């Protein structure tokens, strides 16, 4: 599996959810609505999900640890790079 494109679709500065991301795998499969979440202690990646009653269920998710790590690293790297390229006004 090769992640061939990571596109930040929305960046939010003032909330816990910091970005919404789309990624393309092997130039053949797009996954939308991946979220970058900042807990204050760490940044993590939340896969697309759908609410079912009181529970949120992932509608797309990696099957193994290696795939999850590859996706998380690509998404977090893209998010952190965007912060360097476009710093928030208080970081200038």
C-alpha positions in Angstrom: 0.0 0.0 0.0 1.4 3.4 -1.0 -0.2 6.6 0.1 0.0 8.7 -3.1 -1.7 11.9 -2.0 -2.7 13.6 1.2 -4.9 16.7 0.9 -5.9 18.9 3.8 -9.4 19.9 3.0 -10.0 22.1 6.0 -7.8 23.4 8.8 -9.4 24.7 12.1 -7.2 26.5 14.6 -9.6 27.1 17.5 -11.0 23.7 18.1 -9.9 20.2 19.2 -10.4 19.0 15.7 -7.5 20.6 13.8 -8.1 19.4 10.2 -10.1 17.3 7.9 -8.1 15.3 5.4 -8.5 13.2 2.3 -6.0 10.7 1.1 -5.4 8.6 -1.9 -4.0 5.1 -1.8 -2.1 3.6 -4.8 -3.6 6.3 -7.0 -6.8 4.2 -7.0 -8.7 4.7 -3.8 -9.7 7.9 -2.1 -10.6 8.1 1.6 -12.3 11.3 2.8 -13.2 12.9 6.1 -10.2 11.7 8.1 -9.8 14.0 11.1 -6.8 15.3 12.9 -7.5 15.6 16.6 -5.4 17.4 19.2 -6.1 16.1 22.8 -3.6 18.6 24.3 -1.2 15.8 25.0 -0.9 14.3 21.5 -2.3 14.6 18.0 -4.1 11.5 16.6 -5.9 10.5 13.5 -9.6 9.5 13.6 -10.9 7.5 10.6 -14.2 8.4 8.9 -17.1 7.3 11.0 -20.9 7.3 11.1 -23.1 7.7 14.1 -25.4 4.8 14.9 -27.5 5.7 17.9 -25.1 6.8 20.6 -22.1 5.0 19.0 -19.8 6.2 16.3 -18.6 3.4 14.0 -15.6 3.7 11.6 -16.7 3.2 8.0 -13.2 2.8 6.8 -10.3 1.6 8.9 -6.9 0.0 8.5 -6.8 -3.8 9.1 -3.3 -4.0 10.6 -0.9 -2.0 12.7 1.5 -1.3 9.8 -1.3 0.2 7.7 -2.5 2.4 10.6 1.0 3.7 11.3 1.5 4.5 7.6 -1.8 6.4 7.4 -1.2 8.2 10.7 2.3 9.3 9.7 1.3 10.5 6.3 -1.7 12.5 7.7 0.2 14.0 10.7 3.2 14.9 8.5 0.9 16.7 6.0 -0.8 18.5 8.9 2.4 19.6 10.5 3.9 20.7 7.2 0.8 22.9 6.6 1.4 24.6 9.9 4.9 25.5 8.9 3.8 26.8 5.4 0.8 28.7 6.8 1.4 29.6 10.5 -1.4 30.9 12.6 -1.5 34.7 13.0 -0.2 34.4 16.6 2.7 32.3 15.5 4.1 34.9 13.0 
